[in-house]
């Protein structure tokens, strides 16, 4: 990774926000708008005038292959970012190993300050060397994400066991039951076409 090549006056603070579908279940406290509000207020209160928002809406924190994060990292490597601020560690990421690598190796090597507001963490503070607490928090965030994923899978399997429809869209020839969104019913308009396709296939006729 390249070292900084820009002057300090040209640099800005990166405000990183992230929200996944699972995070939405936690309510508005983690919404993109709420995160931006917290980060911009922090900047105002601390006299940070030059900042840029990097956003990943709908992306899991279990990996760092996210467009907003990759854009921020590219700017960091280009030497135009001096500080990264997040609402809390879970917004940064829920992968224990990768999060630790950025906080302990990548950002310090590139001279980038890291601040997590809700966690009270500032890499330039006197207690920044206490990485054990941060590592434990990242480990908890990863475990939480795995637990959410496991529970989501269990819910879907239970719905399947009950014969409920769990797809996003009904297959051609069917419709969602207007009386029960967990069931599908035959679409009277397209069902004859489906039957004709199957009839031709059963008779050995190529169906294109």
N, C-alpha and C positions, 0 to 999 in steps of 0.2 A: 504494500500500500504506500502511496506517495505521501511524503510529508507536506506540511502546509507551504504554499507558495504565494498566498495572498496576504495583503496587509490587514492588520486587525480592523482598520476602519471599514474595510470592505466586507467583513464577516457579519453574519447574523445568527440569531438564536433559532434553533429548530424546535417547533412545538409539534410533538407527535401524538396523534390520537388514533385509536383503533377500537372497532366494535365488531364482534362476531354475532352470528344468529343466537348462540347460546347465551352471550352476554346480555342480549335484549331481555331475557327472562328475569334479569336482576332489577329491571325497572329503569327509570329515567336517570338514575345516578351515574350510569355509565354511557349515556347517550353521547353521540358525537357532539351535539350542540352544547351539552353540559360540560364536557371535557374542554371544549374550546373556550367556554366562558371562564372556567377555572384557570386555564393556562394564560389567557390574555389578561385576566385580572392580576395574576402573579407578575406578569411582565410590567403592567402599569404600576403596581405597588413597589416594584424593585427597579424602576427606571430603565427597563429594557425596551428600547424603541424600535430596534431593527429585529424583526422576527418573521418567520415564514411557517405556515401550517402544512404539515404533511399528514395525509389522511388515508386510512385503510378502513373502509366501511364494508362489513360483511366478510372479513378475513379472520381466520383462526389465529390465535397467538401461539399455537403449538409449533409453528415453523416461521422462519423469517423470509420466506419467499413471497413477499407482499409488495405490490407496486409502490405504495407510498413509502414504505420503509426502504426499498431499494433506491428510490429517488433521493431520499434523505442521505443514505449511505454514499451515493455517488457525489452529492454535494459536499459531504464530509471529506471524502477522499480528494475532492477538487480544492479543498482548503478554504471553503467559504462559510463553514459552520463552526462556531466556537463553543456553543452550548446546546445540549439536547435536554428538553424538559418534557416530562410526562405527568399525567395525573397520579398514577401509581404504577408499581412494577408490573402488575398484570396487564396494563395497557401496552407496555413495552413488549412483553412476550410471556408465554406460559411454558417455554421450553427451558428447563433448568440448565442444561449444558450450554446451549447457544447464548442464552441471556448472560450467563456468567462469563462466557468468552468475550462478549462485547464490553461488559462492564469492567472486567479485570485486565483485559489485554488490548483489544482493538481501540477503544476510546482513549485509554491512557497513552498508548503509543502515538496516537494522532493528536494528542493534546486537547481532547474535547472534554469539556466539563459535562457531567450528567447530574440532573436533578429530578427526583421523584417527590412531588409535593406532598401527597398524602402520607408517604412513608417517612417524611422528614429527612430524606437522604440528599446530600450534596457531596459530590466527589471531591470538592475542594475544602470541605469542612474538616475540623480536627478529628471527628469520629469516623471519617470516611474509610479508615483502614479496617474497620470492623466489618469485614466482608462475610463473616460467618452468619450474621443476622440476615444479610441480603441474600446469601446463598440459601438459607432456610426458607426465606420468603418465596424465592423463585421455585424451590422444591415444592412448597405448598401450592403455589399457583399451577404447577404442572400436574400435581396430584388431583387438584380440583377439576382441571380440564379433562383428565382421564375419567374421573368419576361422572362428570356430566355426560361424556360420550357413552359410557357404559349404561347409564340410566336411560339415555335416549334410545339406545338399541333395545333395551329391555321393554320399553313402552311400545316400540314398533312391533316387536315379536309378539307381545300380548295382543295387540290389535289384529295381527295376522291370525293368531290362534282363534280369535273370535270371529274371523271371517270378514273383518272390516277392510275397506279399501284404504290403502296408505299412499297411493301414488299421487303425484302432483296433477296429472291429467288423466282422464279416462281414455282408454284405447279407442281407436276408430271403431265405430259400431256401437259404442256405449256412451252413456251420459251419467253424470253424477245425479243421484236421486235428489230432486229438489226438496223432498221431505226429510232426507237423512244424508248428510254429506259423506258419511262413512260407508255408503253403499253405492253401487253403480247399477244402472238399469239399461235395457236395450234401447238404442236410439232408433225409432221407427223409420227415420229418413235414410239412414246409412246402413241399417242392418241388412236390407235386401242385397246391397252391393257386396257386403262381406260374405253372405251366403252364396252368391254367385261365384265369387272368387274360390271359395272352398269346393264348390261343386265342380268347377273346371279343373282344379288341382286334383281332386279325387278321380276324375276321368282321365288323368294323364296329360291334360292340355297345359302347355307352358303358360305360366302366368307372369306377365311383365308389368 
